Amino acid sequence: MSIPSQSTTHTIERLGHLGDGVAPGPVFVPRALPGEVVEGEVNDGRIDAPRIVTPSPDRIKASCPHYNSCGGCALLHASDAFVSDWKSNVVRQALAAQGIETEIRPIATSPAASRRRATLSARRGKKGAIVGFHGRRSGAISAIEHCQMLAPELVAQVPTIEALVYLGGSRKAELSVSMAMSEGGIDMSVMGGKALNRELETELAQVLHKFGLARLSWNGELVATEIAPQQAFGQALVTPPPGAFLQATREGEATLVAAVREAIGGADTVVDLFAGSGTFSLPLADQAEVHAVEGADAMMQALDHGWRRSKGLKRVSTETRDLFRRPLMPDELNKFAAIVIDPPRAGALAQVEEIAQSEVARVAMVSCNPVSFARDAQVLVAAGYRCDWVLPVDQFRWSPHVELMAAFSKA
């Protein structure tokens, strides 16, 4: 059992990986900045309700009225310049820990209110449906009607989600509602609701029609499609499976695609590993033949269908393959002039070890985790690859998350 201490004063030295201020001890202080003096009671190594005694010059007034209760953002109290510098330093420190020196380009930050996909929580309360993000270190749901992060089109879906909660939710169960903007409208996938039967399916379809959703899925089953929720990847239009990965902002995706193009140069044959539904494969097909590899067959089918319906693209082949258990081997990789790899947060050490033994001259690596990226990058560098440059990309403003794209070459 923890025993609360008396209120004490602490000086913040740095930010932790979740964006909390860290004072000697260590003592973790949410929404505090380096150099600030804070006061509060320490419980289990945290000050959950700090009072800022001496504010940092980088502290600003949070622009979102939900900030005190919502857990969706962690750094809305810091200036944009501070957040950009901190995220760039996260990348720099991860590389330094692996002994990698390279050019780190200025961070590319997506604008406010540009998130085109999000997962919200929803449940029935005593006074009606509650829709939003969880509060900090809390199971409570905070409203989002004035969210500064999500695109307005997503915020406007709160009434839709409320209607779904009344039909298929309960006061005991919490719904997880994933939604993404598409060329055809909002693509929505709901998990955690009541079991789907004919009556509920009919009622859910009526919600889709009433609120103009493009597609609605419930507990992993398709309810109805009004308009194909297509995504534009280069010249191709693709309808990804429900809940499939999508870059968080259009601006971030465009930045990553441009950086990948630069990294692979004039390569005329490319293998795209962890290809998803074609984020990079299809834009690159205007200059190169592409072989796309992904573990989820539904994504490969969507990519293939999108390519076949497009005009003017070079050949794109697909392969469903678990790259963690069965990575492409050097002799398979050597058929291509360049490699694009965009693994999950854990990285792709097994696949990178095979890339390191290949003869492929150019590698473009995208990552959403600087630590796993730096570990994998060190394997390439040790095998003779040069890390030419790294571009940090911030699609998750005011969160501790940072992505990057790195270019590698071998003489």
Secondary structure, DSSP 8 states (H G I E B T S, - for coil): -------EEEE--EE-TTS-EEETTTEEETT--TT-EEEE--BTTB-SS-EEEE--TTB---S-TTTTT--S-S-TTB-HHHHHHHHHHHHHHHHHHTT---EE---EE--TT-B-EEEEEEEEETTEEEEEEE-TTSS-EE--TT-SSB-HHHHTTHHHHHHHHHHH--SS--EEEEEEEETTEEEEEEES-----HHHHHHHHHHHHHHT-SEEEETTEEEEESS---EEETTEEE---TT----S-HHHHHHHHHHHHHHHTT-SEEEEET-TTTTTHHHHTTTSEEEEEES-HHHHHHHHHHHHT-SS---EEEEE--TTTS---HHHHTTSSEEEE---TT--HHHHHHHHTS--SEEEEEES-HHHHHHHHHHHHHTT-EEEEEEEEESSTTSS--EEEEEEE--
